[in-house]
Amino acid sequence: MSYAIDVLTLAAILVIATHGYMLIKGLGGLLHLGHAVFYGVGAYAAAIVSTKLLPHGSFLASLAIGGLIAAIGGLLVAWPGLRNRGRYFMIVTFAIQLIFVTFVINLHVTGGPDGISQIPGISFGLWQPDSHWLISLGPLTLTYPQIKFGLMVAFAVLSFVLCSRLIASSYGRLVRAVREDELVVEAYGREATPVKAGIVAIGAGVTGVAGALFAHHFNYVGPTQFELDTTILFLVMLIVGGQYSLAGATLGAVLMVTLLEFLRFFLDNVLGVPFEMTAHLRQVVFAVALIAMLAWRGSGIVPEKLPVYRRSRDGDATGAEHIAPSHSAVTLAAVPASRAERPTVSEMGPPVLTCSGLSKRFGGVVAVADARLSLRRGRIVSIIGPNGAGKTSTFNILSGFEQANEGEAHLNGVAILGRSTAEIARLGLARTFQDVRAWSRLTVIENLLAVQPGFGGGLAGVSAGLSTIFPGTRPEHTERAWALLDRFGLAGHANAPANALSYAQRKMLSLARISCFDPSVMLLDEPTSGVDPRRLDTFLAHIRGFADADHKAVCLIEHNMAVVKAVADEVVFMNEGRVLASGTPQEILGDRALMRVYLGHRELKAA
């Protein structure tokens, strides 16, 4: 019975460590192969301070220090590994895993290869029980191992509750958005690297607390307890249970501990396998379990559960503010019937965005040679030209995705060239993409909530985001998102994942998302491409509404000349990276020479 209690106690500790892995791998989408390092750092930190620095009875202080040191270690590992996109983080963490055991073996403070023993057990102040301690509650007698098991379960439940609140918070939603497409996150004003580093630090801290509990449970830590096979065990627990679900992570840890104990009993007592071979056979079982789960159900036993948002009957009842008139519904009737009804350039005030002399070279290829634009509020400028003319490259330069070789650009009087994508977005410029790039595993309404003004970029923004763990999403943000879904005809799909929408609906979602961000300048990259012509009127009404009802400066790239004629106030013609002409739609589209360039009829003319 005592052995079973010890196994269950270890299972509760491993559940907490797997929660930390779920935050990093599942919530953050960051595959790392050094989770046992965070576990070991927490265990060693707790062992060192409890045996050398803290007085007996400082169990909680030891846990806090173990978690803090592990979180700092996670941040130190994450920051250089995450600054470069791709698989660098996985490589860095794998290297740290390989180094860690050698490192602690050669340190005197960690006890070298012998580890640290005589670590105090669980105690609080003057209450310092030993392994023979008993407590009688009437007919029920509880032993110290049973009390310890109950305490570990309580810590596991607390970990589950706190991690659940984190996942459901605004910060958790932002982490999921970064997991889906970090470039789009930056296009809407959030720095992706601090967000990723923050979730690694939090996950490492949770795992460090589990490591500290492990040290106080076994009263010993040694190098061999935190090798690569421990990381593989955590990975298998997470994948089997469900990497995108906290409940799945919990279930996976319990199932794998149960399976391992069954294997130990079966191999030792039924098959009589020598002890030195059981470790290798366990590795085989890990591999088989992982491959079988990936083949049968890639998301694990428990799939990700998306949050469901309910709209209130009365916005004021939930503390929501009234939606500003600029976000009210736009209908075809609200769009001016002719250009004569629209304000002239002189009535629109100074330009919001200006750029001139922009150039961008990729080696010997000149993508942009001499681009210039002037955008004003309430006015739509359309950029047209053949493929390869430099249209999207110009958008990339203005939004910070590419750095110009020459030229200048100002947004509301502020120079923007050389600034990061997120910084330019926070200054008031946002864009859509040709390929939509919705956050697929976020719901439709979450795609809007994730871009609403709140906390910004940098570590200060992450700290502000973490303060929302307990309050959750602000009611006024939710109500505003519902109003925009009504405006763009997506309210019926609010709680559906974005990847369940049709192509046209995802295009509409991209318009709703940029409207939700509320920039002063909107760059729309082929917003109607691939849309059923029968639905074009709806898209045109919304695009025109950005300028007329929301008073935004709008610039769109478009190949559909019917769209250009319907919504554009000014047309800019580009070819080979240069602006060849600009004017009204009638002037540019009626220029036969430009249309020959656009349609590729130069050879026909020469003939």
C-alpha positions in Angstrom: 0.0 0.0 0.0 2.8 2.4 0.9 4.4 1.8 -2.6 1.2 2.6 -4.3 0.9 5.8 -2.3 4.4 6.7 -3.4 3.6 6.1 -7.1 0.5 8.2 -6.9 2.4 10.9 -5.2 5.0 10.9 -8.0 2.1 10.9 -10.6 0.7 14.1 -9.0 4.1 15.7 -9.2 4.5 14.7 -12.9 1.1 16.1 -13.6 2.3 19.5 -12.5 5.5 19.2 -14.7 3.3 18.2 -17.7 1.2 21.2 -17.1 4.3 23.3 -17.6 5.2 21.4 -20.7 1.6 21.9 -22.1 2.0 25.7 -21.6 5.2 25.7 -23.7 4.5 23.1 -26.3 0.7 23.1 -26.5 -0.3 26.6 -25.8 2.8 28.3 -27.2 3.5 25.8 -30.0 7.2 25.7 -29.1 8.7 22.2 -29.4 11.6 22.0 -26.9 13.6 19.0 -25.9 14.9 20.1 -22.6 12.0 20.0 -20.3 13.8 17.8 -17.8 16.3 20.7 -17.4 13.6 23.0 -16.0 12.4 20.1 -13.8 16.0 19.5 -12.6 16.8 23.2 -12.0 13.7 23.5 -9.7 14.7 20.3 -7.9 18.3 21.3 -7.4 17.4 24.9 -6.4 15.0 23.6 -3.8 17.6 21.0 -2.6 20.4 23.6 -2.2 18.4 26.3 -0.4 16.6 23.8 1.9 19.8 22.1 2.9 22.2 25.0 3.0 20.3 28.3 3.4 16.8 28.0 4.7 15.7 26.9 8.2 13.7 23.7 8.6 10.0 24.3 8.0 10.6 26.6 5.0 8.9 24.2 2.5 6.8 26.9 0.8 9.8 29.2 0.5 11.8 26.4 -1.1 9.0 25.8 -3.7 8.9 29.4 -4.5 12.7 29.6 -5.0 12.7 26.5 -7.1 10.0 27.8 -9.4 11.6 31.3 -9.6 15.0 29.9 -10.5 13.5 27.6 -13.1 11.5 30.5 -14.6 14.7 32.7 -14.9 16.5 29.7 -16.5 13.6 29.3 -18.9 13.8 33.0 -19.8 17.6 32.8 -20.3 17.2 29.8 -22.6 14.2 31.2 -24.5 15.4 34.7 -25.3 18.4 33.8 -27.6 16.6 30.8 -29.0 13.4 32.6 -29.9 14.8 35.7 -31.5 15.4 33.7 -34.7 12.3 32.1 -36.1 12.2 28.5 -37.1 13.6 25.4 -35.2 16.4 27.2 -33.4 14.6 27.0 -30.1 14.3 23.2 -30.3 18.0 23.0 -31.1 19.0 25.2 -28.3 16.9 23.3 -25.7 18.2 20.0 -27.0 21.8 21.3 -26.5 20.9 22.5 -23.0 19.5 19.1 -22.2 22.7 17.4 -23.3 24.8 19.8 -21.3 22.8 19.9 -18.1 23.8 16.5 -16.7 27.5 17.1 -17.4 27.2 20.5 -15.8 25.7 19.4 -12.5 28.1 16.4 -12.2 31.0 18.8 -12.3 29.6 21.4 -9.8 30.5 21.1 -6.1 27.3 22.9 -5.0 25.1 20.3 -6.7 26.9 17.4 -5.0 28.7 16.3 -8.2 27.8 12.8 -9.4 26.5 11.8 -5.9 23.8 14.5 -6.0 22.2 16.0 -2.8 20.7 13.9 -0.1 19.0 14.5 3.2 16.7 17.0 1.7 14.0 17.9 4.3 10.6 16.5 3.7 7.4 18.4 3.7 7.1 20.7 6.8 5.5 24.0 7.7 7.2 26.0 10.5 7.1 24.0 13.7 5.2 21.2 12.0 8.1 18.9 10.9 6.8 15.3 10.7 9.0 12.3 9.9 8.1 9.2 7.9 6.5 7.5 11.0 4.2 10.5 11.8 0.5 9.6 12.2 -2.7 11.6 12.8 -5.9 10.2 14.1 -9.2 11.6 13.0 -11.7 9.4 14.9 -11.7 6.0 13.3 -9.5 7.3 10.5 -5.7 7.2 10.8 -3.6 9.1 8.3 0.1 8.4 7.8 2.7 10.9 6.7 2.8 9.4 3.1 -0.9 9.8 2.8 -0.8 13.4 4.0 2.0 14.0 1.5 0.0 12.4 -1.3 -3.0 14.6 -0.4 -0.8 17.7 -0.4 0.6 16.8 -3.8 -2.8 16.3 -5.3 -3.8 19.7 -3.9 -0.8 21.3 -5.6 -1.8 19.5 -8.8 -5.3 20.9 -8.6 -4.0 24.4 -7.9 -1.7 24.1 -10.9 -4.6 23.0 -13.0 -6.8 25.9 -11.9 -4.1 28.6 -12.3 -3.0 27.2 -15.7 -6.6 27.1 -16.8 -7.1 30.8 -15.9 -3.9 31.6 -17.8 -5.1 29.8 -20.9 -8.5 31.6 -20.8 -7.0 35.0 -20.2 -6.2 37.7 -22.8 -2.6 36.8 -22.6 -3.3 33.1 -23.2 -5.4 34.0 -26.3 -2.4 36.1 -27.5 0.0 33.2 -27.0 -2.3 31.0 -29.1 -2.4 33.6 -31.8 1.4 33.6 -31.8 1.4 29.8 -32.1 -0.8 30.1 -35.2 1.0 32.9 -37.0 3.4 35.2 -35.2 3.9 37.5 -38.2 0.2 38.4 -38.2 0.4 39.1 -34.4 3.2 41.5 -35.1 1.2 43.1 -37.9 -1.4 44.0 -35.3 1.0 45.6 -32.8 2.2 42.9 -30.5 5.9 41.8 -30.3 5.9 38.0 -30.7 9.3 37.2 -29.1 8.4 38.6 -25.6 5.1 36.7 -25.7 6.9 33.5 -26.5 9.6 34.1 -24.0 7.0 34.9 -21.4 5.1 31.6 -21.8 8.4 29.6 -21.7 9.3 31.3 -18.4 5.9 30.6 -17.0 5.9 27.0 -18.1 9.5 26.6 -16.8 8.4 28.1 -13.5 5.5 25.6 -13.1 7.8 22.8 -13.9 10.4 24.1 -11.5 7.8 23.9 -8.7 7.2 20.3 -9.7 10.9 19.7 -9.5 11.0 21.2 -6.0 8.1 19.0 -4.9 10.0 16.0 -6.4 13.1 16.9 -4.3 11.1 17.1 -1.0 9.2 14.0 -1.8 12.3 11.7 -2.4 14.7 13.7 -0.1 17.3 13.2 -2.8 18.2 14.6 -6.3 20.9 13.3 -8.6 22.1 13.9 -12.2 20.6 10.7 -13.6 17.1 11.8 -12.7 17.0 14.5 -15.3 18.5 13.0 -18.4 17.0 13.0 -21.9 14.7 10.0 -21.2 12.9 12.1 -18.6 12.2 14.8 -21.3 11.0 12.1 -23.6 8.7 10.8 -20.9 7.2 14.3 -20.5 6.8 14.6 -24.3 5.0 11.2 -24.5 2.7 12.2 -21.6 1.7 15.4 -23.4 1.2 13.9 -26.9 -0.8 10.9 -25.6 -3.1 12.9 -23.4 -3.5 15.9 -25.8 -0.9 18.6 -26.2 -3.5 21.4 -26.7 -5.6 20.5 -23.6 -4.7 20.9 -19.9 -7.1 18.1 -19.1 -5.3 16.0 -21.7 -1.9 16.7 -20.2 -3.2 15.6 -16.8 -4.7 12.4 -18.2 -1.5 11.7 -20.2 0.7 11.9 -17.1 -1.6 9.6 -15.1 -1.9 7.1 -17.9 1.8 6.9 -18.6 2.7 6.5 -14.9 0.1 3.7 -14.7 1.5 2.1 -17.9 5.1 2.3 -16.6 4.2 0.6 -13.3 2.3 -2.1 -15.1 5.3 -2.7 -17.4 7.6 -2.8 -14.4 5.5 -5.4 -12.7 5.0 -7.4 -15.9 8.6 -7.4 -17.0 10.0 -8.2 -13.5 7.4 -10.6 -12.1 5.9 -12.2 -15.2 8.7 -12.3 -17.8 11.6 -12.2 -15.4 13.5 -9.6 -17.5 16.7 -8.5 -15.9 16.5 -5.1 -14.2 19.2 -3.5 -16.4 17.1 -4.2 -19.6 13.9 -2.7 -18.3 15.0 0.9 -19.0 15.7 0.1 -22.7 12.4 -1.7 -23.0 10.6 1.4 -21.5 12.2 3.5 -24.3 10.7 1.1 -26.8 7.3 1.5 -25.2 7.6 5.3 -25.3 8.3 5.2 -29.0 5.5 2.8 -29.7 3.0 4.8 -27.6 4.0 8.1 -29.3 3.9 6.7 -32.9 0.5 4.9 -32.2 -1.1 8.1 -30.8 0.2 10.3 -33.6 -1.1 7.8 -36.2 -4.5 7.3 -34.4 -5.2 10.7 -33.1 -2.7 13.4 -33.8 -4.2 15.8 -31.2 -4.1 13.2 -28.4 -6.9 11.7 -26.4 -8.4 15.0 -25.3 -8.6 17.7 -28.1 -8.3 21.4 -27.6 -11.5 22.9 -26.2 -12.1 26.4 -27.6 -13.8 29.0 -25.4 -17.5 29.9 -26.1 -18.5 33.5 -25.9 -22.1 34.6 -25.2 -23.3 38.0 -26.1 -25.2 39.8 -23.4 -28.8 41.0 -23.9 -27.8 44.4 -22.6 -24.3 45.6 -23.1 -24.6 47.9 -20.1 -25.6 45.0 -17.9 -22.1 43.6 -18.3 -20.4 46.9 -17.9 -19.8 47.2 -21.6 -19.4 50.6 -23.2 -21.6 51.7 -26.1 -20.0 51.0 -29.5 -18.7 54.2 -31.0 -20.7 55.4 -34.1 -17.6 54.7 -36.3 -18.2 51.0 -35.6 -21.9 50.9 -36.4 -23.2 48.7 -39.3 -22.3 49.8 -42.8 -24.8 49.0 -45.5 -24.9 49.6 -49.2 -27.2 52.6 -48.6 -24.5 54.2 -46.4 -22.0 54.3 -49.3 -22.1 57.5 -51.4 -23.8 56.8 -54.7 -21.2 58.8 -56.7 -17.8 60.3 -56.3 -19.4 63.8 -56.5 -20.8 63.2 -53.0 -17.3 62.4 -51.6 -15.0 65.0 -50.1 -12.4 66.5 -52.4 -8.7 66.1 -51.6 -8.5 69.7 -50.3 -11.4 69.0 -47.9 -9.6 65.9 -46.4 -6.8 67.6 -44.7 -3.1 66.7 -44.7 -1.9 63.2 -45.7 -1.8 60.6 -42.9 0.8 58.5 -44.7 3.4 59.7 -47.2 6.3 57.9 -48.8 8.7 58.7 -51.5 11.8 57.2 -53.2 11.2 53.8 -51.7 13.5 51.1 -53.1 14.1 47.5 -52.2 16.7 45.1 -53.7 17.0 41.4 -53.1 20.5 40.7 -54.3 20.5 41.7 -58.0 16.7 41.8 -58.2 15.1 45.2 -57.8 11.6 44.7 -56.3 10.9 48.4 -55.7 12.7 51.1 -57.5 10.9 54.4 -56.8 7.6 54.0 -55.0 5.6 57.0 -53.7 2.2 57.3 -52.1 0.1 59.9 -50.3 -2.9 58.6 -48.3 -5.5 60.8 -46.6 -8.4 60.0 -44.3 -11.7 59.2 -46.0 -10.0 58.5 -49.3 -9.2 55.1 -51.1 -6.1 54.7 -53.2 -5.8 51.6 -55.4 -2.5 50.3 -56.6 -2.6 48.4 -59.8 0.0 46.9 -62.1 1.1 43.6 -63.6 2.5 40.8 -61.4 5.9 41.6 -60.1 5.3 45.3 -60.3 6.4 45.8 -56.6 2.9 46.4 -55.2 3.0 43.9 -52.3 6.7 44.7 -51.7 5.7 48.3 -51.2 3.1 47.2 -48.6 5.8 45.0 -46.9 8.1 48.0 -46.6 5.4 50.3 -45.2 4.3 47.7 -42.7 7.8 46.8 -41.6 8.0 43.3 -43.0 10.9 44.4 -45.2 13.4 47.2 -44.7 13.8 49.7 -47.6 17.3 50.3 -49.1 16.4 53.9 -49.8 13.6 56.3 -49.4 11.5 57.8 -46.6 8.0 57.3 -45.2 6.0 59.1 -42.5 2.9 58.1 -40.6 1.2 61.0 -38.9 4.4 62.9 -39.1 6.5 60.1 -37.6 9.3 58.4 -39.7 8.5 54.7 -39.9 11.3 53.2 -42.0 13.6 51.1 -39.9 10.9 50.5 -37.2 9.6 47.0 -36.3 6.3 45.7 -37.7 4.7 45.8 -34.3 5.9 49.4 -33.6 4.5 50.6 -37.0 1.2 48.9 -36.2 1.0 50.6 -32.9 1.5 54.0 -34.6 -1.7 53.3 -36.6 -0.9 51.3 -39.7 -2.4 47.8 -40.2 -2.7 45.5 -43.2 -4.4 42.4 -44.6 -2.7 39.6 -46.6 -3.3 38.0 -50.0 -3.6 34.6 -48.4 -5.9 35.8 -45.5 -3.8 34.4 -42.7 -6.6 34.0 -40.1 -5.5 32.4 -36.9 -7.0 29.0 -37.7 -7.4 27.4 -34.3 -8.8 30.5 -32.7 -12.5 31.1 -33.0 -13.9 33.8 -35.3 -14.6 36.1 -32.3 -11.2 35.4 -30.8 -9.6 36.6 -34.1 -11.1 40.0 -33.3 -10.5 39.9 -29.5 -6.8 39.1 -30.1 -6.2 42.4 -31.9 -8.2 44.8 -29.7 -6.3 47.6 -28.0 -5.1 46.3 -24.7 -1.5 45.5 -23.8 1.1 46.3 -26.3 4.5 44.9 -27.2 7.6 44.2 -25.2 8.1 42.8 -21.7 6.0 45.5 -20.2 3.1 44.4 -22.5 3.6 40.8 -21.3 3.4 41.9 -17.7 0.2 43.9 -18.4 -1.2 40.9 -20.2 -0.5 38.6 -17.2 -2.5 40.9 -15.0 -5.6 39.8 -17.0 -5.2 36.2 -15.9 -8.0 36.6 -13.3 -10.3 39.2 -14.8 -10.3 37.6 -18.2 -11.6 39.4 -21.3 -13.0 42.8 -20.6 -16.8 42.9 -21.3 -16.6 46.1 -23.5 -14.1 44.3 -25.7 -16.4 41.3 -26.1 -19.4 43.5 -26.9 -17.4 45.5 -29.5 -16.3 42.2 -31.1 -20.0 41.1 -31.3 -20.9 44.4 -32.9 -18.3 44.0 -35.6 -19.3 40.5 -36.3 -22.8 41.8 -36.8 -21.5 44.5 -39.1 -19.6 42.0 -41.3 -22.2 39.2 -41.2 -20.1 36.7 -39.2 -22.1 36.7 -35.9 -23.6 33.3 -36.7 -20.0 31.8 -36.8 -18.6 33.6 -33.8 -17.7 30.5 -31.8 -16.6 28.4 -34.8 -12.9 27.9 -35.5 -11.6 30.2 -38.2 -10.5 27.2 -40.3 -14.2 26.1 -40.5 -15.1 29.2 -42.6 -15.4 29.3 -46.3 -12.8 31.2 -48.3 -15.1 34.2 -48.7 -15.9 34.2 -45.0 -12.2 34.2 -44.1 -11.7 37.1 -46.5 -14.5 38.9 -44.7 -13.0 38.0 -41.3 -9.7 39.7 -42.4 -11.7 42.9 -43.0 -13.5 42.6 -39.6 -10.1 42.0 -37.9 -8.4 45.1 -39.4 -11.5 47.1 -38.5 -11.3 45.8 -34.9 -7.7 47.0 -34.6 -8.9 50.5 -35.6 -5.8 51.8 -37.4 -5.7 55.2 -39.1 -4.2 53.6 -42.2 -5.5 50.4 -43.8 -3.4 48.5 -46.4 -5.7 45.9 -48.1 -3.8 43.3 -50.2 -6.2 41.9 -52.8 -9.2 41.9 -50.4 -11.7 40.6 -53.0 -9.5 38.1 -54.9 -11.2 34.7 -55.2 -14.6 36.0 -54.0 -17.8 35.0 -55.7 -18.8 38.0 -58.0 -22.3 37.7 -56.5 -20.9 38.7 -53.1 -18.6 41.6 -54.4 -21.2 44.3 -53.5 -21.0 43.4 -49.8 -17.2 43.5 -49.9 -17.3 46.8 -51.7 -19.7 48.3 -49.2 -17.4 47.4 -46.4 -14.3 48.7 -48.1 -16.0 52.0 -49.0 -17.3 52.1 -45.5 -13.8 52.1 -44.1 -13.2 55.5 -45.8 -16.6 57.1 -45.6 -18.1 55.8 -42.3 -14.9 55.1 -40.3 -12.8 57.9 -41.9 -9.8 55.8 -42.5 -7.0 56.2 -45.1 -7.3 53.1 -47.3 -4.9 51.7 -49.8 -5.7 48.5 -51.7 -3.9 46.3 -54.2 -6.4 45.0 -56.7 -6.5 43.2 -60.0 -10.3 43.3 -60.5 -10.9 46.5 -62.4 -14.6 46.5 -61.6 -13.6 46.8 -57.9 -11.1 49.6 -58.7 -13.8 51.5 -60.6 -16.3 51.1 -57.8 -14.3 52.1 -54.7 -11.1 53.9 -55.7 -10.8 57.7 -55.5 -7.3 57.5 -56.9 -5.4 54.9 -58.9 -1.6 54.4 -58.8 -0.1 52.4 -61.6 3.2 50.5 -60.8 5.5 48.5 -63.1 8.9 47.1 -62.4 9.0 48.7 -59.0 8.2 52.3 -60.2 5.1 54.4 -60.1 4.4 55.3 -63.7 1.2 57.3 -63.3 -1.5 58.2 -60.8 -4.9 59.8 -61.3 -8.6 59.0 -61.2 -9.8 55.6 -62.2 -11.2 56.9 -65.5 -7.8 58.5 -66.3 -5.6 55.5 -65.5 -7.9 52.8 -66.8 -8.6 54.8 -69.9 -4.9 55.1 -70.8 -4.3 52.6 -73.6 -0.5 52.7 -73.1 -0.8 51.8 -69.5 -3.3 49.1 -70.1 -1.0 47.5 -72.7 1.7 47.4 -70.1 -0.7 45.9 -67.6 -2.1 43.3 -70.0 1.3 42.4 -71.5 0.6 43.6 -75.1 4.0 45.2 -75.8 4.9 42.6 -78.4 1.5 43.1 -80.1 2.1 46.8 -80.4 5.6 46.2 -81.8 4.2 43.8 -84.4 
